[in-house]
Amino acid sequence: MRPVQYNNKVKFDGIPEGYMGEGFMATSFDKVIGLARKNSIWPLPFATSCCGIEFMATMASHYDLARFGSERVGFSPRQCDLLMVMGTIAKKMGPVLRQVYLQMAEPRWVLSVGACASSGGIFDTYSVLQGIDQVIPVDVYVPGCPPRPEAILDGFMKIQELVHQEGLRRRHSEQYKSLLAGYGIQ
Ligand code: SF4
């Protein structure tokens, strides 16, 4: 990526590699799609306990997730492309979480926030799911109990990197299909 400047005043970062001339620019389709997707992620917060409070701080004005193009938090899985799971997930909630994931359209990504969502955390008990990756695939894990908003933002930026670099055909690849098949998802 290289910064592009106009009149030495307005500067754009993240312009994809390509060929630029007077008044036009040519680049490849997947780079443009990656750039657009990366900066317009719609998160779906699935918050069940204390880590959800950290998410509220992440959305509030001081940390302001909106700076990353994600101010539009949605509560319908059909509109969102990033599932953010925050909090302790009881085994009874596992099928609900999976249902929400299945209702999201491709391409979709999953961010597991905090020790509980990632591994069960301190709740090594019969009733708590020992990591949401037992029921859905996870793209990025954020450690901590609870993770600070900076850590959540860092995880979010890791998701942005994945989104930006993902090829348009990845979701049709055999590798991706076999990953979903491992979770019993067609
Ligand atoms: S990881 Fe810690 S802060 Fe987050 S939900 Fe679990 S117990 Fe609460």
Residues whose N, C-alpha, C, O or C-beta is under 5 A from the ligand:
A	BS01	SF4	S49 C50 C51 G87 T88 G114 A115 C116 G121 G144 C145 P146
